[in-house]
Amino acid sequence: MQDLTKAEEQIMLIIWSKENCFVKDILKEIPEPKPAYNTVSTIVRILEKKKYVSYTAFGKTHQYFAIIDKEEYKSIKADSLVTNLFGGSIESMLAFFVKDKKIDVKQMDELLKELKNK
């Protein structure tokens, strides 16, 4: 699976939330300053080539939908993060978040309980 650029990921988040949408629907959800319609259309076609989205044709217009589940994407991104930045060690990643105070002890305990329950 190819990585997404920031712009591609932003558009995928919109497609996942809408489930089925046209380029004009995506454009409405993008905050100001909005890109040009053609820019969004180009990014969606790139997502199609990367096999993240497909479409249903309605004449000359296309209604897009995700073919990669958001949860699957999150799992792949998380695996990549752990592997590439933390040498495959979830413990190292968690230690990083605790050390940088991005997660406190109470949150860590809750996370560990949830992991044990799975």
N, C-alpha and C positions, 0 to 999 in steps of 0.2 A: 504494500500500500504506500503510495507516494505521500510525502508530507504536504500539508496545506500551508499556504502563505497566510498572513494575518487577515488579509482581505477575503481570501477564500473561506477561511474558518468563520469569519463574521457572517458571510452569506450562508454558509452551511447551518449556522445556528438559527438563522431566520427560516431556512427551508425546513429544518427539523421542527421548529415551533409551528409552522403553518401546515406542514404535511404535504399539501399540494398548493403550488402557487405559480403565478406568472411573474415575469421580470418586474412588471409594474408594482406587484404586491411586495416584492422584495425591496424595491426602491423606496416604498412608503415607510418601511421599517428602519431604514438606515438613517442615523442622526445627521444633522447638518454639520458641515457642508456636504450635501449629497453629491455623489459622483454622477456623471452623465449616464443616461439610460444605456447607451452603447457599452460603457465600461462594465456595468453590472451584467449585461448580456454576454459580454466576452468572458467574464469570470465564471459565469454559470456554464458556458460551453467548455471552459477549461475543466471545471468540476465534472462535467460529463465525460470528457476524455480521460480523466483520472479515475473514472468509474465510481464516483461518489453520488452522482445523480443520474436520473434518466428522465424521460418526458413522455407525455401524451400529446400528439399533434392535434390541433384544432385549426385546420386550414394552414395559414402561414404562422400562426402563433403556437407556442409550446407551453404546456403546463408541466412544471418540474416537480419531482419528488425524490426524496433521498432513497438510495439503494444500499447505503451503509447506515446501520443503526447507530444512533448517538452513543448508546452504551458500549457498543463494539469499538467505536472511535475512541471513547474515553479510556477503555481498557488498553488499546494499542498505544495511545499517547502516554499513559501511566507506565506501561512496561518500558517504553522507550526512555522516559525520564529516569526511571530507576536504573536501567542498564547503562545509559550513556553518561549520566551525571553522578551516579552513586555506585558504580561498579557492580550493579546487580544486587546491592544490599538494601533491603527495605529498612533495616535497622539504622544504617547510615543516613538514609533519607529522613527517618523520624528524628534521629539525633540532631540533624541539621535544623529541623523545624523547632525543636525544643530549645536548642542553643540560641537560635535567633529570635526566640520568644514569639514565634508565629503560632505556637500552640502551647497552652499551659498544662500543668500536671493533671488538672481535672479533665480537660479535654482528652489528654492522652489516656487516662484511665477509662473514659467512656469508649474511646476507640478500641482499646485492648479488649474490653468486655464484648464489644460488638464483633470483633474478630474471633474471639473464643466461641461465640454463639454460632458462628458460621462454620 
